[in-house]
Amino acid sequence: MNNHQIIQRQLSAYLDNELEFSEKIQVEKHLDSCDQCRRVKPRVAATEDYVDCLLYASPSQRDATLS
């Protein structure tokens, strides 16, 4: 697994403030220098937001969202 894959797997935990301080710094340093991973970050955040909406929506809201 290359560094990009490692960072991209950590993005969700990073966005949720679930990383240890040293891991957080590692992700931030990588994002500062990597356009590829920086472009993935908003997609991960949007996916998390969408999943959260589905988890907390009423069944009728969830059905409307999925159709």
C-alpha positions as CSV (number, residue, x, y, z in Angstrom):
1,M,0.0,0.0,0.0
2,N,1.5,3.4,-1.0
3,N,1.4,6.6,1.0
4,H,-1.6,8.0,-0.9
5,Q,-3.7,4.9,-0.1
6,I,-2.8,5.1,3.6
7,I,-3.7,8.7,3.8
8,Q,-6.9,8.3,1.9
9,R,-7.9,5.5,4.2
10,Q,-7.3,7.8,7.2
11,L,-9.3,10.7,5.8
12,S,-12.6,9.7,7.3
13,A,-11.1,9.3,10.8
14,Y,-9.2,12.6,10.2
15,L,-12.5,14.4,9.3
16,D,-14.1,13.0,12.4
17,N,-11.2,14.0,14.7
18,E,-10.5,10.4,15.6
19,L,-6.8,10.2,14.8
20,E,-4.0,10.4,17.3
21,F,-2.2,13.7,17.3
22,S,0.8,12.2,15.4
23,E,-1.4,10.7,12.8
24,K,-3.3,13.9,12.3
25,I,-0.1,15.8,11.7
26,Q,1.0,13.2,9.2
27,V,-2.3,13.5,7.3
28,E,-2.1,17.3,7.3
29,K,1.5,17.4,6.1
30,H,0.6,15.0,3.3
31,L,-2.5,17.0,2.3
32,D,-0.4,20.2,2.2
33,S,1.8,18.7,-0.5
34,C,-0.4,16.3,-2.4
35,D,-3.0,17.6,-4.8
36,Q,-4.4,14.1,-5.4
37,C,-5.3,13.4,-1.8
38,R,-6.5,17.0,-1.3
39,R,-9.0,16.4,-4.1
40,V,-10.2,13.2,-2.4
41,K,-10.9,14.9,1.0
42,P,-14.1,16.8,0.0
43,R,-15.5,13.7,-1.6
44,V,-14.9,11.7,1.6
45,A,-16.6,14.5,3.6
46,A,-19.6,14.6,1.2
47,T,-20.0,10.9,1.4
48,E,-19.9,11.0,5.2
49,D,-22.5,13.8,5.2
50,Y,-24.7,11.7,2.9
51,V,-24.5,8.6,5.0
52,D,-25.2,10.7,8.2
53,C,-28.4,12.1,6.5
54,L,-29.5,8.5,5.7
55,L,-28.8,7.3,9.2
56,Y,-30.7,10.1,10.9
57,A,-33.5,10.6,8.4
58,S,-37.0,9.2,9.0
59,P,-37.9,6.2,6.8
60,S,-40.0,8.5,4.4
61,Q,-37.1,11.0,4.1
62,R,-34.6,8.1,3.5
63,D,-36.9,6.7,0.7
64,A,-37.2,10.1,-1.0
65,T,-33.4,10.5,-0.8
66,L,-32.6,7.2,-2.3
67,S,-35.1,7.4,-5.2
